[in-house]
Amino acid sequence: MRRKLIAGNWKMNLGYRDSEKLAKDISAKTGKKELDSLDILLCPPYVSLGIVNKAIKDTGIKLGAQNLFFENDGAYTGEISASMLKSVGCEYVISGHSERRTIFHETNADVNKKVRKTIESGMKPILCVGESLIEREDDIFEGIIEKQLTEGLEGITAELMKGVVIAYEPVWAIGTGLNATPEQASSVHGFIGNVIQNLYDKNTAEELVIIYGGSVNTKNAEEILSACGIDGALIGGASLKADDFTYIVKTAANIKQLVK
Ligand code: 13P
């Protein structure tokens, strides 16, 4: 059974104490109703994972990382391994975020290694896919997303797909205040489902949690989260304010059905 997921990607924001405060504020404002009806995830920067883990301990709110390096250990200055993330309480790892693809030149092959390592280490990957503005305008976005999925999921069996989350994040909607319309997002989520059905089977596609990211805020959350095929959200800017993030969490909890 698919469960809704509302995740906050704090990106490179907030120091140690501010992270602790935000996590505590979010926990204080999150009730049983929300925790019973959906998964709530916080993805702070690496240095704050430990303190956020402590702040959300026993609350039911989950912890995730924004990235990892796919090697086990060794001479990789500045990198963080999957087992390190696991040891600090992470259950999810974001891979293939467009900021990593564009600024840090991560390829689909790199993303695939990260997704595989995340699963191998007993955590759940959130594989981000999405097109740039030019790719949408040129109407080649479906091909781009299909390639990101096919190459990003290479070697992952239908059984292992049970722990995978896909985030559709159109690059043109990230941090721009310009969200995809519910129709645009629904259409791409449906397309992602079809690609997964072709790569795997109908059941895997039906069980797959597909969340949307890109300028989700308190004003547009309800219509986006009510749209067909949208199982939750990956939130950047609005996840840095406890009131806004928990408002979106409560909005999601009040939407009864998950529809494909
Ligand atoms: P914004 O919500 O700030 O647009 O960021 C979305 C995002 O990139 C989440 O991963």
Residues whose N, C-alpha, C, O or C-beta is under 5 A from the ligand:
A	BS01	13P	N9 A173 I174 G175 T176 G213 G214 S215 V216 L234 I235 G236 G237 A238
